[in-house]
Amino acid sequence: MTEAAGKTSGGKGFWIVLGILVVGNLGLSFFFAPRQVELQHAPVVQLPNFLVVLGKIHPALTVPGKWMPAHVTFTWLIMGILVVVGALGTRALRPVPGPLQNFVEVVIEWFYGLLDQMIGRQGRQFLPLIGTAGLFILTSNLLGNIPGFQPPTANWNTTVALAVTVFIWYNVAGIRKHGFLNYLKHFCGPIWWLAPIMFVIEFIGHLARPVSLSIRLFGNIFGEESVIVILISLAWLVMPYLIWLGIMLPLSLFTAIVQTFVFIMLSMVYIAGAVEVGHGEEHQ
Amino acid sequence: MRNDEPSVLRQLARLSTIGVSLVAATAIGLAIGYGLDRVLGTRPWLTLMFTLFGIAAGFLNLFRDVGMLGRGRR
């Protein structure tokens, strides 16, 4: 065993480093243990709650609390980032693009490619929805990896807003494509005497889509965020900090990208299903 | 050409709906039935019926998503 450990490069060094870390960790934790560490991980950006004014119009509109809810603040922050990047990227369009314009073009081209692939010829008209949702979710998820920033997608309200937007949009797209009655007819299935039951079942199935979309995104990001909060609040133990850097950060970067991809991919699948109902459902 | 082989990520996206949508459809069916029961005052019946519809909807979604497995769109 010692031979094998000696042959691999740095085999012994690894154990020495690990030992030093464990000993140092224990020492530090004894040293720092009496100190009270706050579990709260206060957001970096906070705005005073100026929406209290709304409560004077109607008591139901009151926004409680001294500060704006964190997910609202960070939604605005991300909106600001996206607007600024978009404005800077398209401000002076040149035939030979600069670095920022190049980046924006690559992103848009990627979305176009995805839309063409998933929805087909009519896919490009959905770029505003898919592109905005994708970029917003991606920025938000990636922002959540920085301690002190709370991703808005870790709050169910934000993801429900996104999912309901997608839900309404794909139904409206389907109705505009096929007409109202024809679109509803696709809900009823091929057999006429089963139609009332099939309609109810399909209706419930469609309602389940925004729920599952929003819960998946919210659950993943919220769980990841909770683990990060706990690890960071234990940072005085040194070891959790290393776990965060070594395991949680790569994992949460991966989750951020995959969840964004899953969200826009499913939105596109739903839109494709609504727009080309005649083809999609009968062949299955 | 590129439509022939669905990427792993895309299949992952489709398959990750299965678990949640099964539960969500059942829960929504239950919620609709319960709400209708409260409005119409027909205590147990609509809850039962719509829960069954919800379960059916969940399994319909399940079979559709699984049927998509291994087969690309188009």
Interface residues (C-beta under 8 A of the other chain):
Chain A: Q117 M118 I197 V200 I201 E202 F203 I204 G205 L207 A208 R209 V211 S212 I215 R216 V258 F261 V262 M265 L266 V269 A272 Q284
Chain B: R2 N3 L9 R10 L12 A13 R14 S16 T17 V20 S21 A24 A25 A27 I28 G29 I32 F50 F53 G54 A56 A57 G58 L60 N61 R64 G67 M68 R73
